[in-house]
């Protein structure tokens, strides 16, 4: 993702003042950090909160595409308030995926008034992805639980699992294979029919483009923002 973001930064006419890439042992340069108008983070769940905090403390807006750190979200909110910081985060910056979020929200509201349908979520990603299930899958799942009253919890399982899932749980099946960029599917099934809504990313450029659109939009703003804020104010 870092390489894709770098390409789009230059393509959209911005200047890239510095890159921190631990896989190639580039050293973090304080001078370049201070020159930056904005920081983009595609790192790891273990480092994202530290990076966010550093940006808050140094008055640098940060856009975060890393997932897997949301269990520390309350801590991040407190830090943002303390330093009057700027954070734009998303489980997925793809425009197509954010359309999927809207469709999924509508699906949940419609299903809440229907009986006889079982809901399942499936996601697949490349073998190097650190978190499972994906942040995108969790966003989809939490929206369904919010809108379908009888669903009370998530049941996270590897795809192919034969473990029984009770009727009050939403199963989220994950798979890690090859170099799959990202695939998410919501499936509902009854005794009479089956419906699926699926999004598949063919490459990472869509995520990178959305990241830069968000970066351009959030400059000059204070607070915590998501793709919902961007969509509502474009």
N, C-alpha and C positions, 0 to 999 in steps of 0.2 A: 504493500500500500504506500509506503514511503516513496518508492520510486515513481509510482503513478501520480501521487500528489505533486512531486517535484516537476514532472512533465507538465501538469496542468497549471501550476504556478507560473512557469515560464511562458506557456502558451497564452495565458490570459494577461501577459504583460507586467507581471509583478517581479520583484527582485527577491531572490533567495539569498539571505545573508548568512545562513549557517545551517548545518545539518549535524545532528548527533545520531550516530549509527553504531551502537555497541558491537554489532556483528562484524564490523570492519575496524573496530578499535579507534574510531575517530574520537579525539578528546573534546569534551565540552568546553567551549570557549566563551568565557563570561562577556568579553567585549562584543561578540556577535549577538549574544542573547540581549544585551542592552541596546543594540542597534535595531532590533526587530520591532515592528509595529504590532505583530501578532505571532503567537506560537501555535503550531499544529501538532497534535500528539497522536501518533499511531505507534504505541509501544507495547507494553505488557500490562496485565491487570495489577501486577505487583509494584509497578513504578508510576502508574497514572496519577494516583492521588498525590504523591510527592511532587510530581511535575506541576499539577494543578495548583498546589499550595505555593510552590515557588513563584508561579506566575502571579498569583494573588498578591503575594508579599512584595513583588517588584513591579506592580501596576502594569502587567502585561496581559491583554486578553488572550484566552486560550480556547482553541477548538479541538475537541477530543472525540476521536473515532474509536479509541480503545474501549472494549467492554470488559465485563468481569469484575468491576470495582464498585458496583452499585450498593453493595452491603455497607460501604463507607460513605454513602451519599449524604447522610445527615451531617457528618463531620465536614464534608465539603461545603454544604450550605452555610454552616456556622462560620467557616473561614472566609467564604465569599462576603458575608455580611460584615465580618470584622474588618476586612481590608477594602470593602467596596469594589470587589473584583468583577471580572467578566468571564463567564464560562458559557460556551455553546457546546452541548454534547448530544450525541445521537447514537442509538443502537445501530442505525444504518442511515447513511447519507444519500443513498440512491433515491432518485425521484420515483422510479417505478415501485420500490419497496414502500415508500411513503403513501403511494396510491393504494398499495396492498393493505396498509394499516387502516386506511379509510374504509375499504371494502370489508375488511375483517370486523371493524367496529359495527358497521351496518348489519353484517351477518349475525353477530352476537345479539343485537337488539331484535332482529327478526326471529331468531331461534328461541328467544326467551318466551315467545308466545306460541311455540309449537311443542308438541310432545312426540316421543318416538324416535328422535334423532340422537345418535351418538357422535360426539365431536372428537377428533384427533388432530394432533399437529406433528409434522415431520420436518426435520431439517438435516441437510448434508453440507459438509464443508471439507476443505483440504485437511490432510493429516497433521499439519503444523499448527492448526488453530488451537489456542490455549484453553479456552473456556468451552464448556458443553453443559447444557445446550447454549446456542448462540444468544447474544443479546437481542437480536431480532426476534427469535423464537419466543423469548421471554416476554417481549413487548406484545406480541400477538396473543400469547397465552393469557397474560394479565388483563388484556382488553376483553377477551372472551369471558373470563371469570367475573369481571366487573359487570358485564351486561347479561350474563345468563345466571339467574339467581340460584339454580340448584347446584351449580359448580362452586366448590368451596376450596379446592386445593389443586396443586400441580402434582403430577406423578411423572418424574423424569426417568426415562428408560432408554437403553441402547436399542436401535432399530432391530427388529427381529425377536425382541423379548416376548416370551409367552406368559409373563407374569400377569395375573389378574388385576384389573383396575376397577375399583368400585364406581358406582354411577355418579357419585358426587365429586369425582376427581377427573381432571383433564389430563390425558396422557400426552407427553411431549417426547417423541422419539428422535434421537440424534444418531448421526452416522459420520464417521471420519474416513474419507477415502481419497486417494490420489491427489489431484490438484483441483478439486471441485471449488469453484469460486464462492458459490453460495446458492442453495436451493431451499425454498420454504414452501410447504404445502399445508393448507387447512382442508380437512376432509370431514364431511358429515354424511352419515349413512343411517337409513331406516330400513324397515322390512320391504319397502317398495322402491327406493331409489338411493342414489349416491351422488353427491356433488363435491367437486374439488376446486379450490382456488390456489393457483401456484405461481410463484415468481422464481425465475432462474436467472442469475447473472452470468453472462458469457465471458466477461472480463471485469477488471477492477476500475476501469476508467469512469464508469457511472458513479461509483463511490467517491472517486477523487474529484470529479466535477461538482458534485453536490457539496463536498467539503469546502471547495473554493467559493461556491455561491454563498454558503453559510458564513465563511470568513469575511467576505466582502460586506455582507449584510450586518454583521455584528459589530464591526468597527465603530467606535464612538458610543456604544451602548454599555450600560452597567447592569449587572444582574446575571441570572441563569436562564438560558434560552434553549429551546429544542426546535426540531423541524416544524412542529406545529406552529410555533411563533412565526417562523419564516413564512410558511404557507399562508398564514392568516394576514400577513402584512406585505406580501409582494404586490 
